[in-house]
Amino acid sequence: MPIKHFFRLLLLICVVPAAHAALNIQHWQTTQGARVFFVENRDLPMLDLAVDFPAGSGHDPAAKPGIAHLAHGLLDQGAGGLSDTEIAHRLADSGAILGGRFDRDRAGVTLRTLSSLPEREVALDVLTRVLQQPAFDADVLSRERRRLLAALKEDEADPGEVASKAFYRAVYGEHPYAHDEKGDAASIALVERADLEAFHRRHYSSPNAVIALMGDIDRATAEAIAERIAGGLPQGAPVSPLPAPVPAKSQEQRIAHPSTQSHVLVGALGMARDDPEFFPLFVGNYVLGGGGFDSRLMREVRDKRGYAYSTYSYFSPMTHAGPFVLGLQTKIEQTDDALKVARDTLRQFIVDGPSEAELKQARDNLTGGFPLRIDSNKKILDYLAMIGFYRLPLDYLDTWVARVEAVDVAAVKRAFAARIDPDKLVTVVVGAGSGSAQP
Amino acid sequence: MRSMWGMLLGLCVATAQAAITDVTLDNGMRVIVKEDRRAPVMVSQVWYRAGSVDEVNGTTGVAHVLEHMMFKGTKSVPPGEFSKRIAAAGGKENAFTSRDYTAYFQQMQKDRLELSMQLEADRMTNLQISDELFSKEIQVVMEERRMRTDDKPQSVLYERLMAAAFQSHPYGRPIIGWMNDLENMTAEDARDWYERWYAPNNATLVVAGDVDADAVIALAKRHFGTLPVRELPPRKPQQEPEQLGIKRMVVKAPAKVPYLLMAWHAPTLRDWQNDWEPYALQILAGVLDGNDSARLQKSLVKTQQIAASVGAGYDAVSRGPGMFMIDASPVEGKTVAELENAIRKELQKVQQEGISEAELKRVKAQVIAADVYQRDSLFFQAMQLGEYAKVGLPLEALDGRVDKLRSVTAEQVQAVARKWLQDDRLNLAELDPQPMSGQPQQSADAEVSHAH
């Protein structure tokens, strides 16, 4: 059986190096203090770039939530002497794609461009203008505000959105993570151009910038690009850290909605990105509700009872403790039954922890699947940006597999018990009490 | 041809342009391998030429229900075990059902391909569908329908519009199936479907990644090559009779924001070397909606400021007939009628005055760049191969499409806009938002601490 032989050979040669497929991450600071993370890769004639700032909605001024999101949204709607249309056309003419991402911690801009010089030059020129000199034109602001109002209204019709917003409000109370990333209709009506300019000056400054580059350029070119981006950014001080959130009291909210399904979210404060027990929580959660068809929630809620198409749990690690979330959607009539099964599954997991076999399965999946986490430029870029933004060690990916392997049952039990008290959970149910539709 | 492009653009595409191997086993199963050695991983996909288009009335949704049942066990692999073994090997797996096909995939380290082949070959012929597991899983599918369609007003509208636009062709039926059909579906319906369509001569294996094509084919022969051929039922064309005038409809559903969807019947790619209209329609979609200030955005969102969003779409690759679509939602105080008028004006401009060379060049630059970018995703590359294979297009068509798109002229774009975007082919649906049934407010802000 020559073929079998051939594969055995592959197995021997490849498993070990694959698991340690170390990336050569180069790191430095620009002269203005922006931190840069770079991986050179010449396989494809393209360059991916991300520039991130601590400018997410958690950094909104308390009086006007929504400023951060609007500032981010308006970056490419006119900048550095170019109109929104000129920006869009120049990017398209060079085949470049400008993207954005925005959450409670972070606001970022991504650029994907061909690495050939003429195309790359056009794309980088647009990117630097967008980051350094956004116009925040008053007419554009009022236009984008109206579009945003339409989006916020549409959210009200979406039971999943309603549930998610209520859940964050309940878990975070007075903390800046509590409000919706987009702000609300009342507050965005108050946002003025000067607010956006001030926010940009303070948050989109070079000491706050994290620049990630991945692809078909050499180190010297990467350095020059990073200098060019950081050089024209505002020179302000590092943004002061947000206060730490305090645990919410146990509560259950039922929100009426004319949907055929209830959207159920159960959770609490979870973990921060730098939590020393990140790996026990991450690996343990695979068993509870992170491992798809391999998870207890899927088995109990979906496979055994047919209650839901989707049920899951996850930790969303942020600068401070992000939420631990358990979720499902189920038809209105069986909401309470499904909720009970989900809560019992969680309680059982916290009391007993995973079995040895379950935890081995989780470790095997995560370590065996590690090469899939870094198999494209896009995925590697996202890791670079995350390592940079959350100040994770440069060898984070090199030690990842070993740290997953080191997780044992006792560590998972301890870590979950210390954070998730099954008697102190926030529960949000949207869809119940609407007296609606569906037989 | 491709390297000439590279030179024109100053690109360096010389690096390992992945080779594609395409063979058919003795039992009719097709095997396509794309070597791509950028990372020590692979994706393996088994595609069946059986989608919702092959369903009949009364059992709509059965293609997708069977997809769910494919994870529920065989004679030798107990229920749930398929996913468990793939997961233990570090794999990611799932499946998807479309109008044209059903596909199953695993993504794993490159040396674990044999496991995925063993399991896929097993469930190609040995699936067991128990009444008990079916009765649970059909509930799951109904929940999936509620989540994807029933509670999303725009999805409801899309479903109803397709049902009106296609009066005879099965594309009028939703992939997930009508709720009443799901409520009345039996395990026997799923078994019938499986016996009818799941056979090596109706399947294509696509493997992409850091693999050796010869080794993959040898493995495929071993695992799939011995599976028995099954006679496939004849497929009727079910051609849609030509539409004889505009169709308009209103969909009322609980919602907050109105919505407009316009859909014109349009051709799809059949003879990839001689057809030109599908390529021109693709460019037209790019001219209308290819960037943040393309014609529709520029006019409706930025200048007139009547739309919160607007988009255009056209898919040239499918087994059945095509559609060119435009959708939009208004900002507060503007109406769907205003959106429709503005869209019509933009279309008339293209039809009467044509498009500029700058616009044409812009869309082509995006096509060429996208062709480079898509090589960053192994999964996407495998998807494209499987899709072309399943709709019956030769794989050269995939490689040739960039050149074909690049040869489209401004006159051709104008010509397809005139010919296809006519009222007699138009189906138009408007979402008329209904009150959110009672009060959308929180019920007395109930703050119940629960006693366990």
Interface residues (C-beta under 8 A of the other chain):
Chain A: I3 F6 F7 L10 L11 C14 V15 P17 A18 A21 R42 D43 L44 P45 M46 D76 D84 T85 I87 A88 H89 L91 A92 D93 S94 G95 A96 I97 R112 T113 L114 S115 S116 L117 P118 E119 R143 R146 R147 L149 A150 A151 K153 E154 E156 A157 D158 P159 A166 D216 K249 S250 Q251 E252 Q253 R254 I255 A256 H257 P258 S259 T260 Q261 G291 G292 F293 D294 R299 R302 D303 K304 R305 G306 Y307 A308 Y309 S310 Q329 T330 K331 R347 Q361 D364 N365 L366 T367 G368 G369 F370 P371 L372 I374 D375 S376 N377 K378 P422 D423 T427 G433 S434 G435 S436 A437 Q438
Chain B: G6 L9 G10 L11 C12 V13 T15 A16 R38 A39 P40 V41 F71 P79 G80 S83 K84 A87 A88 A89 G90 G91 K92 Q107 M108 Q109 K110 D111 R112 E114 S135 K136 E137 I138 Q139 V140 V141 M142 E143 E144 R146 M147 D150 D151 K152 P153 A215 A218 L219 R222 P254 A255 K256 V257 G290 N291 D292 S293 A294 Q297 K298 V301 K302 Q305 A308 S309 S329 P330 V331 E332 K361 R362 V363 A365 Q366 I368 A369 A370 V372 Y373 R375 D376 S377 L378 P433 M436 S437 G438 Q439 P440 Q441 Q442 S443 D445 A446 E447 V448 S449 H450 H452
